[in-house]
Amino acid sequence: MSTRAAALPPGDPAAAIRGYAALFGDTDTAGDLIEPGAFGASVRRRGTSGIRMLWQHDPARPIGVWTEIREDREGLYVEGRLALGTQAGREAAELVAAGALDGLSIGFRPRLARRGVGATRRRLVTIDLWEISLVTFPMHDRARLIAPAFRRPAIARARPSIIAN
């Protein structure tokens, strides 16, 4: 399942971002575990243009657009472009380039969830996804941007298959 927005005109490479907004198979700090396929219906229904790119989950602060959103074996992979013509987009790009901002987090409503076991309080089977934010502290520690600036040894050891180009 993949949804692509219309190609954006070529621009500043600093505006391009990519990463994993959610990962399958690992419980996050809220006790949620997302199952593969959870995003499918929502991404097909909303399309890439219907899922907003926000700054720290603030609906008053859009900072760019997602150009691709798809599930793969790891999780919810995203690509997008920061809106460098806006103050918030430039600020986000500068923080990403400096390595100070690399977290991704999803804004959603669970549609179907099952009770979890142990540290997993719930297993999310179907999710209504409406936004993906750049954040300082993601709920899932490995929900991060992928870029050369983020190839720190700790991240590379944690999930080498995600970091590889």
Secondary structure, 3 states (H helix, E strand, C coil): CEEECCCCCCCCHHHEEEEEEEEECCCCCCCEEECCCCCHHHHHHHCHHHCEEEECCEEEEEEEEEEEEEECCCEEEEEEEECCCCHHHHHHHHHHHHCCCCEEEEEEEEEEEEECCCCCCEEEEEEEEEEEEEECCCCCCCCEECCHHHCCHHHHHHCHHHHCC
